[in-house]
Amino acid sequence: MTCSRITLRTLTIEDVQAHLECLEEVIIKYLNYGKPSNLEDVRTWITDEVIPAWKEDDPKLSFVIVENISKKIKGNISIDLTIKQTNLDY
């Protein structure tokens, strides 16, 4: 999905570093039990959970938010269609 300011797209393995840099504070607080993430943690999450979810038509999907002008990742949206829950991390 694209609008004039942002694009939503699937996370790819090429997004590991940018995802780690822009979301680390949120990840530490809510997702990683107070511990810093590392490149391998993010790479594993993308390769083991995010990419397979899209390939297998899983109801739990993650999108990366990209600012169109800078082309930088600004956040992440996770959706669980089974419980109608959306999480926005930025």
C-alpha positions in Angstrom: 0.0 0.0 0.0 1.3 3.5 -0.8 0.1 7.0 0.0 1.9 10.2 -0.7 4.0 10.1 2.5 4.5 6.4 3.3 4.6 2.9 1.8 3.6 -0.2 3.7 5.4 -3.4 2.4 6.5 -6.7 3.7 9.8 -7.0 5.6 12.7 -8.5 3.8 16.0 -9.8 4.9 17.6 -6.6 3.6 15.6 -4.7 6.2 17.4 -6.2 9.2 19.8 -3.4 10.1 17.2 -0.6 9.5 14.5 -2.4 11.4 16.9 -2.8 14.4 18.0 0.8 14.3 14.5 2.4 14.2 12.7 0.1 16.6 15.2 -0.9 19.2 13.6 1.2 22.0 10.2 -0.2 21.4 11.5 -3.8 21.0 13.4 -3.6 24.3 10.4 -2.2 26.1 7.6 -4.5 24.8 9.0 -7.5 22.9 12.4 -8.5 24.1 11.9 -8.7 27.8 14.1 -5.7 28.5 17.1 -7.0 26.6 18.6 -5.3 23.5 18.1 -7.1 20.2 20.9 -7.9 17.8 21.1 -8.4 14.1 20.8 -12.1 14.5 17.6 -11.8 16.6 16.0 -9.6 13.9 17.2 -11.7 11.0 15.8 -14.9 12.7 12.5 -13.2 13.3 12.2 -12.1 9.7 13.3 -15.4 8.2 11.5 -17.7 10.6 8.3 -15.8 11.2 7.6 -12.9 9.0 8.5 -14.3 5.5 6.9 -17.7 6.1 3.7 -16.0 7.4 3.3 -14.2 4.0 4.1 -17.4 2.0 1.7 -19.6 4.0 -1.2 -17.1 4.0 -0.9 -16.9 7.8 -3.3 -14.5 9.6 -0.4 -12.9 11.5 1.3 -10.4 9.2 4.0 -7.7 9.6 4.5 -4.7 7.4 7.3 -2.2 7.4 6.5 1.5 7.2 8.8 3.3 4.7 8.9 7.1 4.4 8.7 7.8 0.7 10.9 10.9 0.6 13.8 9.5 2.6 13.2 5.9 1.8 14.0 5.1 5.4 12.1 2.6 7.6 10.1 4.5 10.2 8.2 1.7 11.9 6.4 -1.6 11.8 2.8 -2.7 11.8 1.8 -6.2 13.0 -1.7 -7.5 12.4 -3.3 -10.7 13.8 -6.4 -11.3 11.8 -7.6 -14.1 14.1 -8.1 -11.7 17.0 -8.6 -8.5 15.1 -5.5 -6.9 16.8 -3.1 -4.4 15.3 0.2 -3.3 16.8 2.0 -0.2 15.6 5.7 0.1 16.5 7.5 3.3 15.6 
